[in-house]
């Protein structure tokens, strides 16, 4: 994230200047505007999908790289293979 001394320097990059870095958030409640897109937790100044598996819905139960994914290995998929790049069970 870009460096800053005040929030005015963060226009277009984030809403806040936290510890000399532009940030979109410093707490989860600031991410609620993104909730419909699934990015409703604050992780290191960015609004992301998850911090832990408990933040993820049942259909995408794994939290990897701050995103909720369907699978990590083929064992996570009932009858398909896991596309690890997408985190999805596919034929």
Backbone as CSV, one residue per row, in Angstrom:
resi,resn,N_x,N_y,N_z,CA_x,CA_y,CA_z,C_x,C_y,C_z
1,UNK,0.837,-1.173,0.000,0.000,0.000,0.000,0.887,1.243,0.000
2,UNK,0.434,2.305,-0.643,1.231,3.534,-0.699,1.452,4.138,0.686
3,UNK,2.582,4.833,0.832,2.879,5.507,2.091,2.110,6.814,2.180
4,UNK,1.858,7.273,3.424,1.101,8.500,3.627,1.440,9.124,4.973
5,UNK,1.094,10.397,5.089,1.162,11.096,6.372,-0.231,11.495,6.832
6,UNK,-1.186,11.534,5.893,-2.574,11.843,6.239,-3.502,11.144,5.259
7,UNK,-4.770,11.015,5.633,-5.757,10.345,4.779,-5.939,11.076,3.457
8,UNK,-5.662,12.374,3.413,-5.798,13.140,2.169,-4.893,12.595,1.072
9,UNK,-3.781,12.003,1.452,-2.841,11.434,0.482,-3.288,10.070,-0.034
10,UNK,-4.358,9.537,0.522,-4.809,8.187,0.179,-5.997,8.171,-0.773
11,UNK,-6.371,9.285,-1.332,-7.526,9.337,-2.227,-7.377,8.311,-3.342
12,UNK,-8.389,7.479,-3.506,-8.367,6.443,-4.539,-7.624,5.183,-4.123
13,UNK,-6.857,5.236,-3.047,-6.079,4.084,-2.597,-6.686,3.429,-1.369
14,UNK,-7.422,4.170,-0.606,-8.010,3.671,0.627,-8.640,4.826,1.367
15,UNK,-9.235,4.540,2.472,-9.938,5.567,3.225,-9.115,6.134,4.363
16,UNK,-8.123,5.395,4.833,-7.415,5.738,6.052,-5.915,5.807,5.837
17,UNK,-5.237,6.543,6.706,-3.780,6.516,6.764,-3.429,5.885,8.102
18,UNK,-3.017,4.630,8.072,-2.693,3.871,9.278,-1.204,3.555,9.289
19,UNK,-0.502,4.047,10.300,0.931,3.788,10.442,1.675,4.068,9.140
20,UNK,1.387,5.201,8.527,2.030,5.706,7.308,1.756,4.863,6.063
21,UNK,0.663,4.098,6.068,0.239,3.346,4.885,-1.243,3.592,4.635
22,UNK,-1.608,3.768,3.358,-3.019,3.926,3.005,-3.718,2.586,3.226
23,UNK,-4.906,2.630,3.811,-5.647,1.409,4.114,-7.130,1.625,3.863
24,UNK,-7.815,0.563,3.484,-9.263,0.620,3.282,-9.994,0.459,4.607
25,UNK,-9.316,-0.163,5.593,-9.996,-0.450,6.859,-8.989,-0.652,7.978
26,UNK,-9.490,-0.580,9.198,-8.715,-1.019,10.355,-9.587,-1.856,11.290
27,UNK,-10.840,-2.095,10.878,-11.742,-2.995,11.608,-12.783,-3.550,10.640
28,UNK,-13.329,-4.717,10.974,-14.272,-5.417,10.094,-15.483,-4.574,9.712
29,UNK,-15.988,-3.773,10.629,-17.214,-3.008,10.346,-17.040,-2.040,9.178
30,UNK,-15.810,-1.647,8.875,-15.568,-0.749,7.745,-15.644,-1.478,6.406
31,UNK,-15.760,-2.781,6.431,-15.830,-3.580,5.205,-17.253,-4.002,4.863
32,UNK,-18.232,-3.638,5.676,-19.610,-4.078,5.450,-20.150,-3.647,4.098
33,UNK,-19.661,-2.532,3.547,-20.111,-2.079,2.229,-19.775,-3.088,1.142
34,UNK,-18.770,-3.926,1.377,-18.371,-4.927,0.394,-19.002,-6.284,0.665
35,UNK,-19.814,-6.401,1.716,-20.360,-7.684,2.143,-21.041,-8.484,1.051
36,UNK,-21.746,-7.830,0.137,-22.429,-8.561,-0.927,-21.439,-9.197,-1.894
37,UNK,-20.200,-8.721,-1.881,-19.158,-9.297,-2.728,-18.325,-10.306,-1.950
38,UNK,-18.659,-10.514,-0.672,-17.948,-11.481,0.142,-16.674,-10.965,0.779
39,UNK,-16.364,-9.674,0.672,-15.150,-9.129,1.279,-15.550,-8.323,2.510
40,UNK,-15.855,-9.012,3.595,-16.395,-8.290,4.744,-15.580,-8.417,6.025
41,UNK,-14.306,-8.800,5.923,-13.412,-8.783,7.078,-12.164,-7.972,6.734
42,UNK,-11.634,-7.269,7.721,-10.452,-6.430,7.519,-9.196,-7.238,7.822
43,UNK,-8.312,-7.346,6.827,-7.060,-8.078,6.975,-5.926,-7.166,6.521
44,UNK,-5.088,-6.746,7.450,-3.933,-5.900,7.146,-4.295,-4.689,6.291
45,UNK,-5.397,-4.037,6.610,-5.790,-2.814,5.920,-6.611,-3.001,4.664
46,UNK,-6.908,-4.242,4.293,-7.716,-4.524,3.100,-8.969,-5.301,3.479
47,UNK,-10.046,-5.054,2.758,-11.279,-5.813,2.967,-11.180,-7.105,2.162
48,UNK,-11.252,-8.229,2.858,-11.085,-9.542,2.239,-12.255,-10.452,2.597
49,UNK,-12.272,-11.656,2.009,-13.353,-12.618,2.252,-13.279,-13.252,3.631
50,UNK,-12.069,-13.580,4.096,-11.976,-14.330,5.347,-10.631,-14.157,6.033
51,UNK,-10.662,-14.396,7.344,-9.445,-14.501,8.150,-9.260,-15.954,8.581
52,UNK,-10.393,-16.650,8.728,-10.405,-18.032,9.219,-11.566,-18.779,8.560
53,UNK,-11.531,-20.118,8.557,-12.626,-20.887,7.959,-14.005,-20.516,8.506
54,UNK,-14.083,-20.074,9.743,-15.385,-19.711,10.324,-16.022,-18.509,9.628
55,UNK,-15.237,-17.745,8.851,-15.774,-16.615,8.085,-16.390,-17.054,6.758
56,UNK,-16.202,-18.318,6.387,-16.619,-18.818,5.072,-17.953,-19.565,5.129
57,UNK,-18.747,-19.491,4.030,-20.005,-20.241,3.972,-19.743,-21.734,3.744
58,UNK,-20.749,-22.551,3.979,-20.614,-24.010,3.872,-20.162,-24.469,2.486
59,UNK,-20.597,-23.778,1.426,-20.237,-24.228,0.067,-18.778,-23.932,-0.294
60,UNK,-18.134,-23.020,0.424,-16.707,-22.727,0.220,-16.050,-22.635,1.601
61,UNK,-15.833,-23.793,2.253,-15.466,-23.806,3.668,-14.007,-23.527,4.036
62,UNK,-13.113,-23.421,3.068,-11.696,-23.247,3.381,-11.258,-21.801,3.166
63,UNK,-10.494,-21.259,4.099,-9.949,-19.901,3.978,-8.468,-20.018,3.623
64,UNK,-8.138,-19.664,2.385,-6.758,-19.739,1.906,-6.431,-18.430,1.205
65,UNK,-5.382,-17.779,1.617,-4.994,-16.510,0.997,-6.067,-15.451,1.126
66,UNK,-6.778,-15.447,2.242,-7.857,-14.497,2.556,-9.086,-14.678,1.673
67,UNK,-9.193,-15.807,0.932,-10.394,-16.098,0.135,-11.008,-17.407,0.591
68,UNK,-12.324,-17.490,0.455,-13.047,-18.727,0.756,-13.039,-19.584,-0.505
69,UNK,-12.556,-20.822,-0.365,-12.493,-21.720,-1.519,-13.216,-23.028,-1.206
70,UNK,-13.566,-23.757,-2.261,-14.312,-25.010,-2.135,-13.396,-26.178,-1.769
71,UNK,-12.166,-26.157,-2.257,-11.277,-27.291,-2.011,-9.811,-26.870,-1.989
72,UNK,-9.013,-27.713,-1.326,-7.559,-27.546,-1.311,-6.891,-28.727,-2.002
73,UNK,-7.520,-29.904,-1.868,-7.009,-31.130,-2.490,-8.186,-31.905,-3.082
74,UNK,-7.890,-32.944,-3.859,-8.946,-33.784,-4.438,-9.805,-34.427,-3.349
75,UNK,-9.244,-34.676,-2.178,-9.995,-35.290,-1.074,-11.146,-34.409,-0.589
76,UNK,-11.072,-33.104,-0.841,-12.142,-32.187,-0.435,-13.337,-32.229,-1.386
77,UNK,-13.194,-32.902,-2.525,-14.250,-32.963,-3.545,-14.884,-34.355,-3.548
78,UNK,-16.195,-34.406,-3.515,-16.906,-35.687,-3.456,-16.630,-36.570,-4.669
79,UNK,-16.808,-36.036,-5.877,-16.650,-36.881,-7.064,-15.853,-36.210,-8.177
80,UNK,-15.334,-35.032,-7.939,-14.570,-34.319,-8.965,-13.148,-34.087,-8.478
81,UNK,-12.346,-33.480,-9.329,-10.985,-33.114,-8.959,-10.943,-31.661,-8.518
82,UNK,-9.984,-31.339,-7.674,-9.829,-29.966,-7.198,-8.936,-29.184,-8.157
83,UNK,-9.481,-28.118,-8.715,-8.675,-27.178,-9.489,-8.050,-26.255,-8.449
84,UNK,-6.806,-26.518,-8.074,-6.168,-25.800,-6.972,-5.997,-24.315,-7.264
85,UNK,-5.800,-23.953,-8.506,-5.637,-22.539,-8.866,-6.915,-21.751,-8.598
86,UNK,-8.068,-22.385,-8.822,-9.365,-21.725,-8.620,-9.995,-22.069,-7.271
87,UNK,-9.511,-23.142,-6.617,-10.108,-23.570,-5.356,-11.498,-24.136,-5.537
88,UNK,-11.739,-24.758,-6.693,-13.071,-25.281,-7.042,-12.983,-26.749,-7.429
89,UNK,-14.047,-27.503,-7.104,-14.176,-28.890,-7.553,-14.717,-28.859,-8.979
90,UNK,-13.982,-29.495,-9.896,-14.367,-29.480,-11.315,-14.220,-30.866,-11.907
91,UNK,-14.969,-31.105,-12.990,-14.890,-32.389,-13.700,-13.575,-32.508,-14.425
